[in-house]
Amino acid sequence: MLSIQAATLADAPELLQFELENRGFFERWLAGRGEDFYRLAVVEHMLKKAEIDWLAGRSYQYLIRLDGQIVGRINLIDVKRGSLNQARVGFRIGERFVRRGIASEALEFALFEAFTVHHLWRIEALARPDNTASLKALQKNGFHPFGRATRCIFLNGQWHDLIHFERHADGYTPEITPT
């Protein structure tokens, strides 16, 4: 059974293990976090900051669990209120758990939280054009491309583009009951 819950300090040891197990896989798609990140004290500090940011309404970080085990993360970050009232969603699924629909289901949950709990109006996302799994999950959840940044990320010795996506609260109807 899939569940998505706010990340807490108590999750630090398991989250560190998840990040270590998937480090090579994630670094194929995203910039590395640096050697210092992969220490328990650093992960604990990151989670403490995440809790503070949650309370301040700056970001909302969630862990994705399958039968109780961490299999991914999904975050609403860069929250802007006022006339923008938006955030950016980012997600990562562990290598052993890709292509099972977990990202799509986690995105459904994130949209529910964004639009009904956090009362945001617009969610943005970024994906590399060659990351077909992420593109599929975004499109399945009603995200639409609105631009492309060319040669904007230099990773593993080559330049990569990013496609910008957006999803608006207008017309949003929850399709899930979050767990």
Secondary structure by P-SEA (a helix, b strand, c coil): cbbbbcccccaaaaaaaaaaacaaaaaacccccccccccaaaaaaaaaaaaaaaaaccbbbbbbbccccccccccccccccccccbbbbbbcccccccccaaaaaaaaaaaaaacccccccbbbbbbcccaaaaaaaaaaabbbbccccccccccccbbbbbbbbbccccccccccccc
